[in-house]
Amino acid sequence: MSDAQKNAAGRSVTEVAVGVLIQPDGRYLLAQRPAGKPYEGYWEFPGGKLEAGESVEAALARELHEELGIDVQASQLWHTLEHDYPHAYVRLFFCKVTQWSGEPHGREGQAFVWQTLPADVAPLLPATIPVLEWLAAEKN
């Protein structure tokens, strides 16, 4: 799969690996989008674009190391979601990350917070909202 793929409307599809870091007590990590990026200041789960020939797992490990300085030790593909933003059509591969080494810190100057349901930060990136619903459904 590559960025060159097109969706039904003919837009390029950008594939993104997204980490849903979950602590043993159920808290999850949200990061704030940095200045200069689309949706600046919005809260999201951390991650980034897949590079050519890269697997979801490899992209996730690379992105979380680059953004948060952690090394993923256990993750699993959880849900896939497509979302049509004005600036990009994205295919998001949400992975639950349950083990990592290192203490997360914003290596790109971004803020992040550990949250419990419901999230108490705003605004949330639109594609983040279904993930919170999936987490809530698992608790019930």
VMD Tcl script that builds the backbone (N, CA, C; Angstrom):
set m [mol new atoms 420]
animate dup $m
set s [atomselect $m all]
$s set {name element resname resid chain x y z} {
  {N N MET 1 A 0.843 -1.181 0.000}
  {CA C MET 1 A 0.000 0.000 0.000}
  {C C MET 1 A 0.885 1.240 0.000}
  {N N SER 2 A 0.408 2.259 -0.647}
  {CA C SER 2 A 1.220 3.463 -0.725}
  {C C SER 2 A 0.338 4.697 -0.789}
  {N N ASP 3 A 0.965 5.841 -0.627}
  {CA C ASP 3 A 0.242 7.100 -0.723}
  {C C ASP 3 A -0.360 7.298 -2.108}
  {N N ALA 4 A 0.140 6.567 -3.099}
  {CA C ALA 4 A -0.328 6.739 -4.460}
  {C C ALA 4 A -1.706 6.109 -4.664}
  {N N GLN 5 A -2.173 5.296 -3.718}
  {CA C GLN 5 A -3.493 4.701 -3.843}
  {C C GLN 5 A -4.546 5.802 -3.834}
  {N N LYS 6 A -5.659 5.533 -4.512}
  {CA C LYS 6 A -6.750 6.501 -4.569}
  {C C LYS 6 A -7.988 5.917 -3.902}
  {N N ASN 7 A -8.777 6.798 -3.288}
  {CA C ASN 7 A -10.050 6.341 -2.750}
  {C C ASN 7 A -11.096 6.431 -3.857}
  {N N ALA 8 A -12.341 6.106 -3.531}
  {CA C ALA 8 A -13.406 6.085 -4.534}
  {C C ALA 8 A -13.610 7.453 -5.182}
  {N N ALA 9 A -13.295 8.520 -4.456}
  {CA C ALA 9 A -13.466 9.869 -4.989}
  {C C ALA 9 A -12.239 10.346 -5.761}
  {N N GLY 10 A -11.221 9.479 -5.890}
  {CA C GLY 10 A -10.032 9.836 -6.638}
  {C C GLY 10 A -8.975 10.581 -5.844}
  {N N ARG 11 A -9.180 10.728 -4.537}
  {CA C ARG 11 A -8.173 11.398 -3.701}
  {C C ARG 11 A -7.107 10.403 -3.285}
  {N N SER 12 A -5.884 10.882 -3.173}
  {CA C SER 12 A -4.803 10.037 -2.675}
  {C C SER 12 A -5.090 9.631 -1.242}
  {N N VAL 13 A -4.725 8.389 -0.913}
  {CA C VAL 13 A -4.915 7.874 0.440}
  {C C VAL 13 A -3.575 7.915 1.170}
  {N N THR 14 A -3.529 8.613 2.296}
  {CA C THR 14 A -2.335 8.651 3.128}
  {C C THR 14 A -2.536 7.646 4.255}
  {N N GLU 15 A -1.621 6.692 4.366}
  {CA C GLU 15 A -1.731 5.663 5.392}
  {C C GLU 15 A -0.935 6.075 6.619}
  {N N VAL 16 A -1.559 5.914 7.789}
  {CA C VAL 16 A -0.999 6.410 9.033}
  {C C VAL 16 A -1.095 5.329 10.112}
  {N N ALA 17 A 0.021 5.088 10.796}
  {CA C ALA 17 A 0.040 4.198 11.965}
  {C C ALA 17 A -0.185 5.062 13.193}
  {N N VAL 18 A -1.122 4.651 14.050}
  {CA C VAL 18 A -1.491 5.444 15.218}
  {C C VAL 18 A -1.387 4.577 16.469}
  {N N GLY 19 A -0.728 5.110 17.500}
  {CA C GLY 19 A -0.560 4.371 18.742}
  {C C GLY 19 A -1.553 4.797 19.804}
  {N N VAL 20 A -2.283 3.808 20.330}
  {CA C VAL 20 A -3.171 4.046 21.455}
  {C C VAL 20 A -2.459 3.444 22.667}
  {N N LEU 21 A -1.633 4.274 23.323}
  {CA C LEU 21 A -0.864 3.812 24.486}
  {C C LEU 21 A -1.794 3.697 25.679}
  {N N ILE 22 A -1.823 2.509 26.272}
  {CA C ILE 22 A -2.726 2.255 27.389}
  {C C ILE 22 A -1.930 1.754 28.584}
  {N N GLN 23 A -2.086 2.467 29.712}
  {CA C GLN 23 A -1.450 2.076 30.970}
  {C C GLN 23 A -2.229 0.905 31.583}
  {N N PRO 24 A -1.617 0.138 32.486}
  {CA C PRO 24 A -2.342 -0.950 33.163}
  {C C PRO 24 A -3.617 -0.483 33.874}
  {N N ASP 25 A -3.643 0.783 34.340}
  {CA C ASP 25 A -4.839 1.292 35.032}
  {C C ASP 25 A -5.901 1.828 34.066}
  {N N GLY 26 A -5.650 1.697 32.747}
  {CA C GLY 26 A -6.627 2.110 31.745}
  {C C GLY 26 A -6.442 3.504 31.196}
  {N N ARG 27 A -5.528 4.287 31.769}
  {CA C ARG 27 A -5.283 5.625 31.217}
  {C C ARG 27 A -4.655 5.502 29.832}
  {N N TYR 28 A -4.983 6.458 28.967}
  {CA C TYR 28 A -4.459 6.467 27.599}
  {C C TYR 28 A -3.829 7.827 27.323}
  {N N LEU 29 A -2.923 7.853 26.352}
  {CA C LEU 29 A -2.156 9.058 26.065}
  {C C LEU 29 A -2.707 9.795 24.851}
  {N N LEU 30 A -2.913 11.091 24.998}
  {CA C LEU 30 A -3.261 11.973 23.886}
  {C C LEU 30 A -2.155 13.014 23.741}
  {N N ALA 31 A -1.836 13.359 22.492}
  {CA C ALA 31 A -0.823 14.377 22.204}
  {C C ALA 31 A -1.492 15.538 21.476}
  {N N GLN 32 A -0.942 16.722 21.669}
  {CA C GLN 32 A -1.478 17.915 21.018}
  {C C GLN 32 A -0.698 18.183 19.738}
  {N N ARG 33 A -1.427 18.427 18.653}
  {CA C ARG 33 A -0.759 18.692 17.376}
  {C C ARG 33 A 0.042 19.991 17.462}
  {N N PRO 34 A 1.288 19.945 16.993}
  {CA C PRO 34 A 2.153 21.128 17.122}
  {C C PRO 34 A 1.793 22.264 16.161}
  {N N ALA 35 A 2.324 23.425 16.471}
  {CA C ALA 35 A 2.127 24.613 15.636}
  {C C ALA 35 A 2.632 24.346 14.223}
  {N N GLY 36 A 1.908 24.887 13.249}
  {CA C GLY 36 A 2.328 24.774 11.856}
  {C C GLY 36 A 1.769 23.557 11.136}
  {N N LYS 37 A 1.086 22.662 11.848}
  {CA C LYS 37 A 0.482 21.481 11.205}
  {C C LYS 37 A -1.018 21.707 11.079}
  {N N PRO 38 A -1.651 21.031 10.098}
  {CA C PRO 38 A -3.115 21.141 10.035}
  {C C PRO 38 A -3.716 20.726 11.384}
  {N N TYR 39 A -4.788 21.378 11.760}
  {CA C TYR 39 A -5.462 21.126 13.036}
  {C C TYR 39 A -4.542 21.391 14.231}
  {N N GLU 40 A -3.709 22.385 14.087}
  {CA C GLU 40 A -2.799 22.804 15.166}
  {C C GLU 40 A -3.574 22.971 16.476}
  {N N GLY 41 A -3.030 22.410 17.553}
  {CA C GLY 41 A -3.646 22.534 18.869}
  {C C GLY 41 A -4.688 21.479 19.193}
  {N N TYR 42 A -5.116 20.711 18.205}
  {CA C TYR 42 A -6.078 19.642 18.453}
  {C C TYR 42 A -5.372 18.462 19.121}
  {N N TRP 43 A -6.139 17.685 19.887}
  {CA C TRP 43 A -5.606 16.520 20.582}
  {C C TRP 43 A -5.879 15.261 19.771}
  {N N GLU 44 A -4.890 14.364 19.761}
  {CA C GLU 44 A -4.970 13.144 18.958}
  {C C GLU 44 A -4.141 12.047 19.613}
  {N N PHE 45 A -4.283 10.852 19.084}
  {CA C PHE 45 A -3.384 9.772 19.455}
  {C C PHE 45 A -2.133 9.919 18.589}
  {N N PRO 46 A -0.945 9.690 19.142}
  {CA C PRO 46 A 0.291 9.917 18.392}
  {C C PRO 46 A 0.520 8.876 17.291}
  {N N GLY 47 A 1.250 9.277 16.275}
  {CA C GLY 47 A 1.584 8.372 15.170}
  {C C GLY 47 A 2.032 9.158 13.967}
  {N N GLY 48 A 2.093 8.483 12.827}
  {CA C GLY 48 A 2.534 9.177 11.619}
  {C C GLY 48 A 2.430 8.315 10.390}
  {N N LYS 49 A 2.774 8.916 9.267}
  {CA C LYS 49 A 2.637 8.283 7.953}
  {C C LYS 49 A 3.555 7.077 7.788}
  {N N LEU 50 A 3.029 6.086 7.074}
  {CA C LEU 50 A 3.847 4.946 6.670}
  {C C LEU 50 A 4.751 5.394 5.524}
  {N N GLU 51 A 6.000 4.984 5.566}
  {CA C GLU 51 A 6.914 5.243 4.461}
  {C C GLU 51 A 6.787 4.102 3.455}
  {N N ALA 52 A 7.251 4.319 2.237}
  {CA C ALA 52 A 7.155 3.301 1.186}
  {C C ALA 52 A 7.747 1.977 1.661}
  {N N GLY 53 A 6.960 0.902 1.527}
  {CA C GLY 53 A 7.425 -0.428 1.880}
  {C C GLY 53 A 7.449 -0.719 3.375}
  {N N GLU 54 A 7.001 0.215 4.198}
  {CA C GLU 54 A 7.056 0.053 5.645}
  {C C GLU 54 A 5.768 -0.606 6.156}
  {N N SER 55 A 5.891 -1.523 7.106}
  {CA C SER 55 A 4.718 -2.142 7.719}
  {C C SER 55 A 4.111 -1.177 8.738}
  {N N VAL 56 A 2.870 -1.448 9.125}
  {CA C VAL 56 A 2.212 -0.638 10.146}
  {C C VAL 56 A 3.020 -0.697 11.440}
  {N N GLU 57 A 3.452 -1.895 11.820}
  {CA C GLU 57 A 4.196 -2.066 13.067}
  {C C GLU 57 A 5.516 -1.289 13.047}
  {N N ALA 58 A 6.223 -1.343 11.921}
  {CA C ALA 58 A 7.499 -0.623 11.812}
  {C C ALA 58 A 7.276 0.887 11.854}
  {N N ALA 59 A 6.248 1.362 11.156}
  {CA C ALA 59 A 5.948 2.803 11.159}
  {C C ALA 59 A 5.564 3.261 12.558}
  {N N LEU 60 A 4.756 2.463 13.247}
  {CA C LEU 60 A 4.339 2.807 14.602}
  {C C LEU 60 A 5.552 2.919 15.523}
  {N N ALA 61 A 6.429 1.926 15.482}
  {CA C ALA 61 A 7.622 1.945 16.338}
  {C C ALA 61 A 8.493 3.160 16.025}
  {N N ARG 62 A 8.699 3.449 14.739}
  {CA C ARG 62 A 9.527 4.592 14.337}
  {C C ARG 62 A 8.903 5.901 14.795}
  {N N GLU 63 A 7.625 6.082 14.516}
  {CA C GLU 63 A 6.957 7.340 14.854}
  {C C GLU 63 A 6.897 7.587 16.363}
  {N N LEU 64 A 6.597 6.546 17.141}
  {CA C LEU 64 A 6.510 6.752 18.588}
  {C C LEU 64 A 7.883 7.018 19.192}
  {N N HIS 65 A 8.931 6.453 18.574}
  {CA C HIS 65 A 10.284 6.767 19.034}
  {C C HIS 65 A 10.624 8.221 18.683}
  {N N GLU 66 A 10.302 8.630 17.446}
  {CA C GLU 66 A 10.600 9.999 17.017}
  {C C GLU 66 A 9.815 11.033 17.820}
  {N N GLU 67 A 8.513 10.777 18.064}
  {CA C GLU 67 A 7.653 11.758 18.718}
  {C C GLU 67 A 7.770 11.759 20.242}
  {N N LEU 68 A 7.875 10.544 20.826}
  {CA C LEU 68 A 7.778 10.420 22.284}
  {C C LEU 68 A 9.018 9.845 22.951}
  {N N GLY 69 A 9.989 9.371 22.159}
  {CA C GLY 69 A 11.208 8.822 22.732}
  {C C GLY 69 A 11.024 7.475 23.411}
  {N N ILE 70 A 9.999 6.724 23.013}
  {CA C ILE 70 A 9.778 5.406 23.614}
  {C C ILE 70 A 10.046 4.310 22.591}
  {N N ASP 71 A 10.297 3.112 23.090}
  {CA C ASP 71 A 10.477 1.941 22.233}
  {C C ASP 71 A 9.319 0.991 22.479}
  {N N VAL 72 A 8.527 0.742 21.435}
  {CA C VAL 72 A 7.361 -0.140 21.538}
  {C C VAL 72 A 7.825 -1.569 21.748}
  {N N GLN 73 A 7.252 -2.237 22.748}
  {CA C GLN 73 A 7.578 -3.631 23.018}
  {C C GLN 73 A 6.407 -4.557 22.736}
  {N N ALA 74 A 5.176 -4.071 22.858}
  {CA C ALA 74 A 4.001 -4.889 22.557}
  {C C ALA 74 A 2.902 -4.004 21.985}
  {N N SER 75 A 2.459 -4.349 20.779}
  {CA C SER 75 A 1.349 -3.622 20.154}
  {C C SER 75 A 0.570 -4.598 19.284}
  {N N GLN 76 A -0.686 -4.256 19.058}
  {CA C GLN 76 A -1.499 -5.066 18.153}
  {C C GLN 76 A -2.420 -4.161 17.365}
  {N N LEU 77 A -2.585 -4.482 16.079}
  {CA C LEU 77 A -3.521 -3.735 15.246}
  {C C LEU 77 A -4.908 -3.937 15.830}
  {N N TRP 78 A -5.625 -2.844 16.018}
  {CA C TRP 78 A -6.893 -2.886 16.739}
  {C C TRP 78 A -8.059 -2.532 15.826}
  {N N HIS 79 A -8.029 -1.364 15.197}
  {CA C HIS 79 A -9.096 -0.910 14.295}
  {C C HIS 79 A -8.461 -0.140 13.145}
  {N N THR 80 A -9.146 -0.164 12.001}
  {CA C THR 80 A -8.741 0.654 10.859}
  {C C THR 80 A -9.923 1.557 10.523}
  {N N LEU 81 A -9.607 2.806 10.260}
  {CA C LEU 81 A -10.638 3.809 10.006}
  {C C LEU 81 A -10.150 4.722 8.891}
  {N N GLU 82 A -11.055 5.074 7.971}
  {CA C GLU 82 A -10.717 6.076 6.960}
  {C C GLU 82 A -11.454 7.360 7.302}
  {N N HIS 83 A -10.750 8.480 7.116}
  {CA C HIS 83 A -11.349 9.779 7.418}
  {C C HIS 83 A -10.946 10.773 6.332}
  {N N ASP 84 A -11.910 11.564 5.901}
  {CA C ASP 84 A -11.678 12.544 4.844}
  {C C ASP 84 A -11.561 13.932 5.466}
  {N N TYR 85 A -10.312 14.370 5.676}
  {CA C TYR 85 A -10.052 15.723 6.160}
  {C C TYR 85 A -9.932 16.640 4.943}
  {N N PRO 86 A -10.140 17.945 5.115}
  {CA C PRO 86 A -9.970 18.860 3.979}
  {C C PRO 86 A -8.560 18.793 3.370}
  {N N HIS 87 A -7.538 18.589 4.199}
  {CA C HIS 87 A -6.154 18.598 3.719}
  {C C HIS 87 A -5.646 17.218 3.285}
  {N N ALA 88 A -6.353 16.129 3.668}
  {CA C ALA 88 A -5.862 14.785 3.330}
  {C C ALA 88 A -6.944 13.741 3.587}
  {N N TYR 89 A -6.943 12.711 2.745}
  {CA C TYR 89 A -7.783 11.534 2.985}
  {C C TYR 89 A -6.868 10.504 3.628}
  {N N VAL 90 A -7.206 10.068 4.834}
  {CA C VAL 90 A -6.298 9.192 5.579}
  {C C VAL 90 A -6.928 7.838 5.885}
  {N N ARG 91 A -6.079 6.826 5.854}
  {CA C ARG 91 A -6.435 5.486 6.339}
  {C C ARG 91 A -5.607 5.293 7.602}
  {N N LEU 92 A -6.295 5.240 8.733}
  {CA C LEU 92 A -5.651 5.201 10.035}
  {C C LEU 92 A -5.652 3.777 10.581}
  {N N PHE 93 A -4.471 3.283 10.904}
  {CA C PHE 93 A -4.314 1.964 11.494}
  {C C PHE 93 A -4.065 2.165 12.987}
  {N N PHE 94 A -5.125 2.025 13.788}
  {CA C PHE 94 A -5.012 2.224 15.228}
  {C C PHE 94 A -4.487 0.951 15.868}
  {N N CYS 95 A -3.393 1.079 16.607}
  {CA C CYS 95 A -2.755 -0.054 17.277}
  {C C CYS 95 A -2.768 0.195 18.776}
  {N N LYS 96 A -3.200 -0.801 19.531}
  {CA C LYS 96 A -3.101 -0.718 20.985}
  {C C LYS 96 A -1.656 -0.999 21.358}
  {N N VAL 97 A -1.067 -0.118 22.124}
  {CA C VAL 97 A 0.301 -0.288 22.604}
  {C C VAL 97 A 0.197 -0.489 24.115}
  {N N THR 98 A 0.576 -1.685 24.574}
  {CA C THR 98 A 0.409 -2.017 25.985}
  {C C THR 98 A 1.736 -2.155 26.730}
  {N N GLN 99 A 2.851 -2.216 25.976}
  {CA C GLN 99 A 4.162 -2.260 26.623}
  {C C GLN 99 A 5.149 -1.433 25.820}
  {N N TRP 100 A 5.942 -0.644 26.531}
  {CA C TRP 100 A 6.991 0.157 25.907}
  {C C TRP 100 A 8.068 0.402 26.949}
  {N N SER 101 A 9.241 0.760 26.456}
  {CA C SER 101 A 10.312 1.149 27.372}
  {C C SER 101 A 10.593 2.626 27.173}
  {N N GLY 102 A 11.011 3.263 28.250}
  {CA C GLY 102 A 11.239 4.703 28.219}
  {C C GLY 102 A 10.008 5.434 28.727}
  {N N GLU 103 A 10.230 6.651 29.156}
  {CA C GLU 103 A 9.141 7.496 29.651}
  {C C GLU 103 A 8.760 8.465 28.538}
  {N N PRO 104 A 7.490 8.483 28.093}
  {CA C PRO 104 A 7.113 9.388 26.997}
  {C C PRO 104 A 7.430 10.847 27.323}
  {N N HIS 105 A 7.982 11.536 26.349}
  {CA C HIS 105 A 8.184 12.980 26.444}
  {C C HIS 105 A 8.060 13.568 25.049}
  {N N GLY 106 A 7.581 14.800 24.957}
  {CA C GLY 106 A 7.320 15.446 23.670}
  {C C GLY 106 A 8.607 15.861 22.983}
  {N N ARG 107 A 9.140 14.989 22.135}
  {CA C ARG 107 A 10.413 15.281 21.459}
  {C C ARG 107 A 10.281 16.348 20.381}
  {N N GLU 108 A 9.043 16.631 19.943}
  {CA C GLU 108 A 8.818 17.649 18.922}
  {C C GLU 108 A 8.166 18.891 19.530}
  {N N GLY 109 A 8.274 19.017 20.853}
  {CA C GLY 109 A 7.721 20.173 21.539}
  {C C GLY 109 A 6.224 20.088 21.789}
  {N N GLN 110 A 5.611 18.955 21.467}
  {CA C GLN 110 A 4.173 18.831 21.644}
  {C C GLN 110 A 3.823 18.474 23.091}
  {N N ALA 111 A 2.678 18.978 23.522}
  {CA C ALA 111 A 2.156 18.617 24.837}
  {C C ALA 111 A 1.496 17.254 24.739}
  {N N PHE 112 A 1.461 16.531 25.852}
  {CA C PHE 112 A 0.683 15.301 25.893}
  {C C PHE 112 A 0.149 15.119 27.304}
  {N N VAL 113 A -0.925 14.340 27.404}
  {CA C VAL 113 A -1.570 14.097 28.691}
  {C C VAL 113 A -2.057 12.657 28.763}
  {N N TRP 114 A -2.023 12.116 29.975}
  {CA C TRP 114 A -2.654 10.817 30.234}
  {C C TRP 114 A -4.092 11.110 30.628}
  {N N GLN 115 A -5.024 10.409 30.021}
  {CA C GLN 115 A -6.449 10.669 30.208}
  {C C GLN 115 A -7.191 9.417 30.675}
  {N N THR 116 A -8.350 9.650 31.276}
  {CA C THR 116 A -9.313 8.585 31.518}
  {C C THR 116 A -10.581 8.986 30.783}
  {N N LEU 117 A -11.463 8.051 30.548}
  {CA C LEU 117 A -12.715 8.360 29.861}
  {C C LEU 117 A -13.663 9.083 30.807}
  {N N PRO 118 A -14.386 10.080 30.356}
  {CA C PRO 118 A -14.266 10.720 29.050}
  {C C PRO 118 A -13.075 11.689 29.026}
  {N N ALA 119 A -12.586 11.965 27.835}
  {CA C ALA 119 A -11.449 12.887 27.696}
  {C C ALA 119 A -11.835 14.267 28.220}
  {N N ASP 120 A -10.897 14.915 28.901}
  {CA C ASP 120 A -11.197 16.259 29.405}
  {C C ASP 120 A -10.323 17.328 28.765}
  {N N VAL 121 A -9.786 17.016 27.570}
  {CA C VAL 121 A -9.076 18.032 26.793}
  {C C VAL 121 A -9.864 18.285 25.512}
  {N N ALA 122 A -9.683 19.465 24.949}
  {CA C ALA 122 A -10.388 19.825 23.717}
  {C C ALA 122 A -9.568 20.877 22.994}
  {N N PRO 123 A -9.748 21.005 21.695}
  {CA C PRO 123 A -10.620 20.190 20.851}
  {C C PRO 123 A -9.946 18.855 20.487}
  {N N LEU 124 A -10.773 17.863 20.180}
  {CA C LEU 124 A -10.266 16.563 19.750}
  {C C LEU 124 A -10.266 16.504 18.231}
  {N N LEU 125 A -9.210 15.943 17.660}
  {CA C LEU 125 A -9.160 15.712 16.220}
  {C C LEU 125 A -10.337 14.807 15.856}
  {N N PRO 126 A -11.091 15.100 14.786}
  {CA C PRO 126 A -12.295 14.321 14.484}
  {C C PRO 126 A -12.106 12.799 14.474}
  {N N ALA 127 A -11.020 12.299 13.925}
  {CA C ALA 127 A -10.831 10.843 13.864}
  {C C ALA 127 A -10.436 10.248 15.211}
  {N N THR 128 A -10.231 11.075 16.225}
  {CA C THR 128 A -9.927 10.598 17.574}
  {C C THR 128 A -11.206 10.163 18.298}
  {N N ILE 129 A -12.315 10.787 17.977}
  {CA C ILE 129 A -13.571 10.554 18.693}
  {C C ILE 129 A -14.030 9.093 18.613}
  {N N PRO 130 A -14.005 8.441 17.435}
  {CA C PRO 130 A -14.412 7.027 17.413}
  {C C PRO 130 A -13.531 6.142 18.295}
  {N N VAL 131 A -12.258 6.471 18.423}
  {CA C VAL 131 A -11.355 5.661 19.251}
  {C C VAL 131 A -11.798 5.721 20.711}
  {N N LEU 132 A -12.182 6.904 21.170}
  {CA C LEU 132 A -12.664 7.035 22.543}
  {C C LEU 132 A -13.950 6.225 22.734}
  {N N GLU 133 A -14.786 6.186 21.696}
  {CA C GLU 133 A -16.001 5.366 21.764}
  {C C GLU 133 A -15.656 3.885 21.830}
  {N N TRP 134 A -14.651 3.442 21.083}
  {CA C TRP 134 A -14.228 2.028 21.125}
  {C C TRP 134 A -13.692 1.686 22.509}
  {N N LEU 135 A -12.889 2.580 23.075}
  {CA C LEU 135 A -12.354 2.343 24.427}
  {C C LEU 135 A -13.485 2.248 25.447}
  {N N ALA 136 A -14.461 3.139 25.333}
  {CA C ALA 136 A -15.602 3.132 26.262}
  {C C ALA 136 A -16.398 1.839 26.131}
  {N N ALA 137 A -16.599 1.374 24.897}
  {CA C ALA 137 A -17.363 0.145 24.668}
  {C C ALA 137 A -16.658 -1.067 25.281}
  {N N GLU 138 A -15.333 -1.061 25.269}
  {CA C GLU 138 A -14.574 -2.174 25.849}
  {C C GLU 138 A -14.693 -2.205 27.358}
  {N N LYS 139 A -14.898 -1.043 27.974}
  {CA C LYS 139 A -15.016 -0.979 29.433}
  {C C LYS 139 A -16.349 -1.546 29.904}
  {N N ASN 140 A -17.359 -1.529 29.032}
  {CA C ASN 140 A -18.711 -1.972 29.426}
  {C C ASN 140 A -18.912 -3.447 29.197}
}
mol reanalyze $m
mol bondsrecalc $m
mol representation Tube
mol addrep $m
